[in-house]
């Protein structure tokens, strides 16, 4: 059990709830620090943390999670690039990444914009993190192979060169990012005085209690420009939605703007049904017959065989839902479940669709079915907690959020 006063010290310093890091991890880390310093009691270590900013920083360095990689959540970078290129051609763009960890996220932002033709001379990216060690690695811009994941690694060839132990980022991309040490909600003064067109704040809200989340949102709102966009992790979207915040798209709700929701610029056609794809029957061909034989009536051709059609997938359902075609998306989900049996991801998407339709009772049913099939489904836990909170069932919502934090911590520790 973590000492209450030590937990309070950490909470005041960085807004962190130590219990959300993972079962026993925070306590073992604290005990290791006490052993290193030769302090036998929690009381002695509390006094050390109060008197030594250096030891407090050392503890923070040991506790914060630095697991990340380039182009994590690639859809966010696609959305950002689309927002930037929709601006006037010569407008400058300012973006904030907080917490930025070891720099993979802000550098991914720079590469994504460069790849879409945005000159980096127009781009200013500020990146903030509480960890001095992480910032030192970020500024060095030298990364091990584990920072590059997935199959699409073309950006590594374009922007990095091999060096012993990994890959080093080119100087032009590095120059687009400036790093600062600090922790929300108290941003560094230089950052707090600016206004940002986009803010990336991912995988932070899930580790904070409600007062800390509100303070962080207030701090980010103060530095977000008019019509600016806030990007969060998909699992954190329920903690942001509502009030003045509207998701850019109703289902892929990890990008938010203040005010009215932006209407989709176009719609994706629904996958055609087999009936619509069936071609007309081919015309009958007259059979040639020898003159000495009686005429034989030509046989009708065999029925035309419809071409092979891929059944609509969950990805198709999500795309339809993202442009507001919720009924069609729901039908695809139902058909997918009928054809493939109970699948957690299908029930979760169905819950999102029903949530967007305003059918909270059916959404809850779908989220609960998701959790029956996958008890550690972080996104389902977060969305169900959001519904419970809106209903005024705060105790249930907090229990679900605690489960989501534990599940996320377990997922990160694997």
N, C-alpha and C positions, 0 to 999 in steps of 0.2 A: 504494500500500500504506500503510495507516494505521500510524503509529508505535506500536509495542507499548506503550510507557510512557504515551503519551497515551490509548490505548485503555483501559489499566488505570486511569488517573485517572478517566475517565468511568464505568467499570464500578463503581469504588468509590463514586462520587458518587450514581449513580442506577440502578445495576444494568443499564445498557444495554450491549449488544454493538454497537458502532458499525457493524460489517460487516453487520448485519441491516437497516440503514436502507435500503440500496439500493446497487447497484454504483457506486462512485466518489463517491456523494453526501457521505459523511462526510469523505473526503479533500479534496474540493473546498471544503467548508465550513471545514475546518481551515486550508487554504491561504489562503482569503479572510481569515480572522482574522489569520493571520501577516502578510499583506500590509498589512492595515489598521494593525497595530501596528509595522510596519517591522522584523519579526524574521525574519532570513534562514534560520534553522535550526530543526529540530524540537527540538533541545536547548534553544535559547533559549525556545521557546514552552512547553516542558514546565516550565521554571523559572518562567515567567510564570503558568501555571496553578496551580502549587504555592503561589505567593506572593500571588496575587490572587483571592480568592473572587469578586470582581466579574466578572473575565474568564471564570472557569470558568462562572459563571451565564450570561454572554453566549453562550458556546459551547453550553451546554445549550439555551438558548432557540432557537438557530439549528438545532439538530439534532432536537428533539422534534417529532413529527408531530401537528398540530392539526386534521387533517381530520375533521370530524364534522358531524352535523346532528340536528334534532329527530326523536324517535321512530325513530331508527335501530334496527333489529331490533325491530319492534313486538310480536312474540310475547312478548318478555321482559317488557314492561310489562303485557300481558294476564295473564301468569302471576303477576307481582307483585301486581296488583290482586286477583286471585282469592285469593292467600294472605292478603292483608291483610283482606279482607272476611270471611274465614272465622274471624277472631279474634273475641274477645268485643267487644261493641259499643263499650265505653268505653276499651279498651286504647289506650295511646299506641304509636306506631310510630317506630322510629329506623332510618334507612337511610344507608349510606355509599356514595359514588361516588368511585372512585379508580382511575386518574387521571381527572379530570373535564374536562380540556381547557378549552374556553371556556364551559362551563356548560350546553350543550344537554342532556346526559344527566340531570343532577340536576333541571333544570327540567322535563324530560319526565316524570320520576318524579312530581313534584308534580302536574303536570297530569293524568296518568293516574289518580292516586288521587282527585283532586278530581272528575274526570269520573264516577267510580264511586260518588260520594256520601260519600267519606271526608272529614270536615272537616279542613282543613289545620291547625287548631289542635291536632289529635292527631298531626301529622306533624312530625318533626324530621329534616332531611336535612343531613348533613355531606358536603362535597365537597373533595377534596384533589388538588392538582396541583403539579408541580415548577416550572412556568413562572409567574413573576410577571406576565408580560404577558398570558398566557391568563386568569389569575385577575382581572386588572383588567378585561378585556373581559367576563368572566362577571358580575362585580359590577355593571357598568354595565347589563347585560341588554338591550342594544340590538343587534339582529341584522340582517344583510343578507339579501336574498332567497334567497341560496344556502343558508342554514341551514334552509330550508323546502323539503323535497323530497317527491315522491310526489303522488298525486292527492287524498288525504284531508287537507285543510288546514283543516277546520272549527275545530280548536283555535286556529288563528291568529286567527280572528275572535273567539273567546271570551276569549282571554287576552292578546292584544296589541293595540296601537294603532299606526297608521301614523305614522312620523316621517320627516323627511328622511333618505334613505339606507337606510331599512329599517323595522324594527318594534321597539317597546319593550314588554317584558313588564310586566304589571300588578304593583302593589306587594304584593298579598296573596300571589301565587305566589312573588315574590322573597323575601319574608320567611320562607318555609318552608325556605330553603337558607342554610347558613353555609359560607363558603369558607375553606380553610386551605392554606398553602404547605407542601409536604413531598413526600417520595418514598418509596415502599416499598423495602425492608422497614422503614424507620425512620419510622413514622407520627408526626405531631405529638403531643405529650404529651396535649393536650386530647382528641384523637381516640382515642389508645391507651388511655385510661382508661375508655372507654365500651364498651357491648355493643350490637351492631346486629342487628336482625331480618332484614335483607337487606343484602348487599354486592354492588355492581356493580363488577367489575374486568375490563374488557374490552379486548381488543387490546393487552395488555401482555405476557402470558406468551410470546407468539410471538417477542418481541424479546429474550428472556432466555435465558441458558444454564441448564442443569439445576440447579446450586447456587443460582443466583439465584431460579429458580422455587420451589425448596423453601423458601428463606428467606421469600419472599413469601407462600406458602401458610401457613407457620407464623405469620407476622405477622397474616394475615387470620383464621386460626383463633382466635387469642387474643382478637380483638374481635368474633367472631361469636357471637351468643347461642345458647343451647340451642334446637334445632329451627330455627335460622336458615338462610337460603338464600343461597348464593353463585352469582351470575350471571357467566358468562364468555361470550366470543364463541364461536359455534358451532365455528369452526375450532380453538379452543383446548380443546374438551371432552376430547379424548383425553389431554391433559396433566394433567387433573384426575381423570379417572375412575379407579376402582380404590382399593385401600386402604380407608380409612374413608368415602370419598365415594361417594354413590349419586345417580345422576341422578333427578330427579323423574319423568321419563318416559323410557322406554328409548331412543327414537329422537331426539326433540327434546331432546338432552341438553346444554343450555347452562345449566341451573339444577340446582344440586347441594345436597344436605343430607348431614349426617353421620349414619351409622347405616343402618338398613334403608330400602330404597327404598319410597316411599309407593305404596300400591296405587291404581290408577285407580278413581275413584268410579263410573264408568259406562262402557259400551261404545258405540261407534258402530256402527250396523248396516252390514253389508257391502252394497255396491251390488247390487241384485237382478239375477239372471241373466235372459237373454231367456226361457229356458224357464219360469221362475217368473212372468214378467210376461205370458205369453200368456193372453188371456181365453178363456173357453169359447166354442165356436161359437154364433152366433146361431140361434134356432129358425127352421126353414123356414117360409116364408109360403105359404099355399095360393093358387095362381094362379086368378084369376077367369076363367071361359071362357064364351063365348056359348052359349046353349042349343042352337042349330042345329049346333054343332060337337061332334065327339066329345071326350070327356074326355081331357085330356092330363096325364100324371103330372107333378106339380110338379118342377121342376129343383132340385137341391140348391143352396144358396147358395154363393158363392165362399168359399174358406177365409178365416177371420178373419185380418186383418193385425195383427200385434202393434204396439203403440204404439212410437214412436221412443224409444230408450233411449240415453243418453249412455254411451259405454264408460267403465269405471272409469279414473281418471287417476292420475298419480303422487301428486297431493295426497291422493286417497282412500287410496292405499297407505300414505302417511305417517301419516294419521290412524288407520288400523287398526293400524299398527305401534306408534303411541304408546300405544294402550290394550292392547298385548300380543297382538294377533291377528296374529302374525307369519307364520303359514303363508298366510293369506288375502292379506296384504300382499305376500308373495313371489310368489304366483300372479299378482297384478295386475302386478307389475313384469315378470315373464316374459312375460305377454301383451302388455304395452306394448312391450317390446323386439321381440317377434315382429311386431307390427303396424307399428311405426315405425322399425325398424332400430336400429343401434347409437347410443345416446344416452348421453353421459357422465353426466348426472344420474340416469338410470335405473340404470346400473351402480353408481353411488355409493350410491343408496338400497338397492339389492340387497345391497351390501357391508355397510351398516349393519345390515340385517335379519339377514344371516348371522352378523355379529359378535354381535348380541343373542341368536341361537340357539346360540352357542357353537361355531359351525363356522368356526374361524379360517382353515383352508386355503381354503375357498370364499370367505370374506371377502377374503382377500389376492388371490385371482384377480379378484374384482370390482373391488377398488381399483386393481389394476394395469391392468385394462381401461379404467377411468375415465381413468387417467393416459395411456394410449396415445391415447385420443381427445382429452384435454385435459391436456397436460403441466403446466399451471400451475393445476390444480384444487387449491386450497390445502387444502380440507377433506379430500380424498382423501389428499394427502400427509401430513397430520397423523394421520389414522386409521391409515394404513399404517405410519407411524413408531411409533405406539403398539403395534401388533401385533408389529412387529419387536423393540421393546424388551422386551415381555413374553416373547418367545422367547429373549431373551438376546443378540440380534444388535444390540449397541449401536452398532457402527460404521455399519451400514446405517440404523439409526434416526436417528443424528445427521446423516447425509447427507440423508435425507429431510426432516428438520426444517430444515436449511440451505436446501434447495430451497423449502420452504414459506415461509420468511422472505423469500427473494428474490422469490418470486411475489407475496407480499402487498405487499412494498415496490413492486414494479412496478405492481400494481393500484392502489395509493394514488397513485402518481405520474402516472397517466394523467389 
